[in-house]
């Protein structure tokens, strides 16, 4: 009962907080400061912390790097100067995407006097500013799926295609000038390639289906953390199934100079046969073996069978005793 009350109060406080924010700030301010805050808090600052760890304590960092000493940023080609270039352009690209999104919102609402491209004020749930929970979940799944599909085909058929032209050349000379990734490398690319591959696959579905801005920010937060961890080069990651396999595939993509592993999750690589190394199915199988899922399931089934057998025996004995008394 207390847990239920606590959850209800948290929802009420969250609703009040969001409603206050939505009533206080304009759609343009929300579309600028929301993404800026999340990208800074969940991508730039963690990436900076990981980089400082790699540079400050390399003897400890190398122990948890998947590629060992090769994975240390300062030991790669270009040294400290290259690291500074990667960090500088990564921060620039992140800020560029935030500014472009805010600029599009300004052009739409202030200049053309049209409604916001993302749903910000006005909904069907409490306080008229929060998204319907079912709509939020549906749009979140839609955004996740559409982003992964767009990223796979943009990555494979434009950024790594012989017919990709300027985009392919720029992506190869910028992003793939780093051999082993670290977190800032996720956003290190020519700005045009970054916008095409990182920004548009999330933003276009969001405005096409007019996501609520809270749904958009939720997905932005999720993908920011994904970039931090999957490009970190570390073997110690929060999730043993998804993130560890994704990080291995990104390592293989970078070290092969883009010969495969074009999708973040690896599902479309598995379907289209472009996986390098272990695929998604192998990751799931390995995880099951690591946690002895099959063995535990077998033990649970055997235990349930023994319990059912014991229960049946008890009923049988009672039935016999009842007949004997009769």
C-alpha positions in Angstrom: 0.0 0.0 0.0 2.8 2.4 0.9 4.6 1.6 -2.4 1.5 2.4 -4.3 1.0 5.7 -2.5 4.7 6.5 -3.1 4.4 5.8 -6.8 1.2 7.9 -7.0 2.8 10.8 -5.2 5.9 10.7 -7.5 3.7 10.8 -10.5 1.8 13.8 -9.1 5.0 15.7 -8.3 6.4 14.8 -11.7 3.2 16.0 -13.4 3.2 19.2 -11.5 6.9 19.8 -12.3 6.5 19.2 -16.0 3.3 21.2 -16.2 5.1 24.1 -14.5 8.0 23.8 -17.0 5.6 23.6 -19.9 3.7 26.7 -18.8 6.8 28.7 -17.9 8.9 28.1 -21.1 8.1 28.5 -24.7 8.2 25.6 -27.2 11.4 27.1 -28.6 13.1 27.2 -25.2 12.0 23.6 -24.4 13.4 22.3 -27.7 16.7 24.1 -27.1 17.4 23.6 -23.4 15.9 20.1 -23.1 18.2 18.4 -25.7 21.1 20.6 -24.6 20.7 19.5 -20.9 20.4 15.8 -21.8 23.2 15.7 -24.3 25.5 17.5 -21.9 24.6 15.5 -18.8 24.3 12.0 -20.4 26.8 12.2 -23.2 29.4 15.0 -23.0 30.1 14.8 -19.3 30.3 11.0 -19.1 32.5 10.9 -22.2 34.8 13.5 -20.6 35.0 11.5 -17.4 35.9 8.3 -19.3 38.5 10.2 -21.3 40.1 11.7 -18.2 40.2 8.2 -16.7 41.9 6.8 -19.8 44.4 9.6 -19.9 45.0 10.0 -16.1 45.2 6.3 -15.1 46.2 4.4 -18.2 47.6 1.5 -16.2 44.2 0.9 -14.7 42.1 1.8 -17.8 44.0 -0.7 -20.0 42.9 -3.6 -17.7 39.2 -3.0 -18.7 39.8 -2.0 -22.3 38.5 -4.6 -24.8 41.5 -4.0 -27.1 44.0 -3.5 -24.3 46.7 -0.8 -24.9 45.4 -0.3 -28.4 42.2 1.1 -26.9 43.9 3.9 -25.0 43.1 7.2 -26.8 46.6 8.8 -26.3 48.4 5.7 -27.7 46.5 5.8 -31.0 47.7 7.4 -34.2 47.9 11.2 -33.8 48.4 11.1 -30.0 47.2 14.0 -27.9 46.6 16.3 -30.8 44.2 13.8 -32.4 42.4 13.4 -29.1 41.9 17.2 -28.8 40.6 17.2 -32.4 38.1 14.4 -31.7 36.8 16.1 -28.5 36.5 19.5 -30.2 34.6 18.3 -33.2 32.4 16.0 -31.1 31.3 18.8 -28.9 30.7 21.0 -31.9 28.6 18.4 -33.6 26.4 17.9 -30.5 25.9 21.6 -30.2 25.2 21.9 -33.9 22.4 19.4 -33.7 20.8 21.2 -30.7 21.0 24.6 -32.5 19.6 23.2 -35.7 16.6 21.7 -33.9 16.0 24.9 -32.1 16.4 26.8 -35.4 13.8 24.6 -37.1 11.4 25.2 -34.2 12.0 29.0 -34.4 11.4 29.0 -38.2 8.2 26.9 -37.8 6.6 28.7 -34.9 7.9 32.3 -34.9 8.5 32.9 -38.6 5.9 30.7 -40.3 3.4 30.9 -37.4 2.7 27.2 -37.6 2.3 24.7 -34.7 5.4 23.1 -33.1 6.8 20.1 -35.0 6.9 18.2 -31.8 3.9 18.0 -29.5 4.8 20.2 -26.5 1.6 21.8 -25.1 -1.7 20.1 -25.2 -2.4 16.4 -24.7 -5.0 14.0 -23.5 -3.6 13.3 -20.1 -3.5 15.1 -16.7 -2.8 18.8 -16.6 -3.1 18.9 -20.4 0.7 18.8 -20.8 1.7 15.2 -20.3 1.6 12.5 -23.0 -0.8 9.6 -22.8 1.1 6.7 -21.3 0.1 4.3 -24.1 1.0 6.9 -26.8 4.3 7.5 -25.1 5.2 3.8 -25.1 3.9 3.3 -28.7 5.9 6.3 -30.0 9.0 5.3 -28.0 9.0 1.8 -29.7 8.3 3.4 -33.1 11.2 5.8 -32.6 13.5 3.1 -31.6 12.7 0.9 -34.5 12.7 3.6 -37.2 16.0 5.1 -35.9 17.7 1.7 -36.1 16.3 1.0 -39.6 17.3 4.5 -40.9 20.8 4.3 -39.4 21.5 0.9 -40.8 20.6 1.8 -44.4 22.2 5.3 -44.3 25.4 3.8 -42.8 25.6 0.9 -45.3 24.3 2.5 -48.5 25.6 6.0 -48.2 28.5 6.3 -45.7 30.1 3.0 -46.7 29.0 2.6 -50.3 31.3 3.0 -53.3 28.5 5.1 -54.7 28.2 7.2 -51.5 30.3 10.0 -53.1 31.3 12.9 -50.8 29.5 11.5 -47.8 31.4 8.2 -47.9 34.8 9.9 -48.4 34.2 12.3 -45.5 33.0 9.6 -43.2 36.0 7.5 -44.0 38.5 10.3 -43.6 37.0 11.7 -40.4 35.2 9.0 -38.3 37.3 6.1 -39.5 40.6 7.9 -38.9 40.1 6.5 -35.3 41.0 2.9 -35.2 39.7 1.9 -31.8 36.7 3.8 -30.4 36.3 5.8 -27.2 33.1 7.6 -26.2 33.8 10.9 -27.9 34.3 9.1 -31.2 30.5 8.4 -31.4 29.9 12.0 -32.4 33.3 12.6 -34.2 32.5 12.9 -37.9 32.2 15.5 -40.5 29.2 17.7 -39.5 27.2 16.7 -42.6 27.8 13.0 -41.9 27.0 13.5 -38.3 23.7 15.1 -39.0 22.8 12.5 -41.6 23.6 9.5 -39.4 23.1 10.7 -35.8 20.6 13.5 -35.8 18.1 12.9 -38.6 17.3 9.2 -37.9 15.8 10.2 -34.6 14.5 13.7 -35.5 12.7 12.9 -38.7 10.5 10.1 -37.3 9.8 12.4 -34.3 8.4 15.2 -36.4 6.8 12.8 -39.0 4.7 11.1 -36.2 4.7 14.3 -34.1 6.1 12.7 -30.9 5.4 14.4 -27.6 8.6 16.2 -26.6 8.8 14.1 -23.5 9.0 11.0 -25.7 11.7 12.6 -27.8 13.7 13.6 -24.8 13.3 10.0 -23.4 14.7 8.5 -26.6 17.5 11.2 -26.8 18.5 10.3 -23.2 18.5 6.6 -24.1 20.6 7.0 -27.2 23.0 9.4 -25.5 23.8 6.7 -22.9 24.0 4.1 -25.7 26.7 6.1 -27.4 28.7 6.6 -24.2 28.9 3.0 -23.3 29.0 1.2 -26.7 31.8 3.4 -27.9 33.7 3.4 -24.6 35.9 0.4 -25.5 35.4 -1.0 -22.0 34.5 -4.6 -21.2 32.8 -3.6 -17.9 29.3 -2.3 -19.0 26.0 -1.9 -17.1 24.2 -4.4 -19.4 25.6 -7.8 -20.2 23.3 -8.6 -23.1 22.7 -5.5 -25.1 25.5 -3.1 -24.5 28.3 -5.6 -24.4 27.4 -7.1 -27.7 26.8 -3.7 -29.3 30.2 -2.5 -28.0 31.9 -5.6 -29.5 30.2 -5.0 -32.9 31.2 -1.3 -32.9 34.8 -2.3 -32.1 34.8 -4.7 -35.0 33.2 -2.0 -37.3 35.9 0.6 -36.4 38.8 -1.8 -36.6 37.7 -3.2 -40.0 37.3 0.3 -41.4 33.6 -0.2 -41.9 33.4 -3.7 -43.5 30.3 -4.6 -41.6 28.2 -4.1 -38.4 26.3 -1.1 -39.8 23.4 -1.2 -37.3 23.5 -0.2 -33.6 21.5 -3.3 -32.4 22.8 -5.8 -34.9 19.4 -7.1 -35.9 19.5 -5.9 -39.5 23.2 -7.0 -39.8 22.1 -10.4 -38.8 19.2 -10.4 -41.2 21.3 -9.1 -44.1 24.4 -11.0 -43.4 26.7 -8.0 -42.7 27.7 -9.0 -39.2 31.4 -9.1 -38.3 32.3 -11.6 -35.6 29.6 -12.7 -33.1 26.1 -11.7 -34.0 23.0 -10.9 -31.9 22.0 -14.6 -31.7 25.5 -15.5 -30.5 25.3 -12.8 -27.8 22.0 -14.1 -26.5 23.3 -17.7 -26.6 26.4 -16.7 -24.7 24.4 -14.8 -22.1 22.2 -17.8 -21.6 25.1 -20.1 -21.1 26.8 -17.6 -18.7 23.8 -17.5 -16.5 23.0 -21.2 -16.9 19.5 -20.4 -18.1 18.9 -23.8 -19.5 20.2 -25.6 -16.5 18.1 -23.4 -14.2 15.0 -23.9 -16.3 15.6 -27.6 -16.2 16.0 -27.6 -12.4 12.8 -25.5 -12.1 10.9 -27.9 -14.3 12.2 -31.0 -12.4 11.4 -29.3 -9.1 7.9 -28.5 -10.3 7.5 -32.1 -11.4 8.7 -33.5 -8.1 6.4 -31.2 -6.2 3.4 -32.2 -8.4 4.3 -35.9 -7.9 4.5 -35.5 -4.1 1.2 -33.7 -4.1 -0.4 -36.4 -6.1 1.0 -39.1 -3.8 -0.5 -37.3 -0.8 -3.9 -37.2 -2.3 -3.7 -40.8 -3.2 -2.8 -41.8 0.3 -5.6 -39.8 1.7 -8.0 -41.4 -0.7 -6.9 -44.9 0.4 -7.2 -44.0 4.1 -10.7 -42.7 3.4 -11.7 -45.9 1.7 -10.3 -48.0 4.5 -12.3 -46.1 7.1 -15.4 -46.6 5.0 
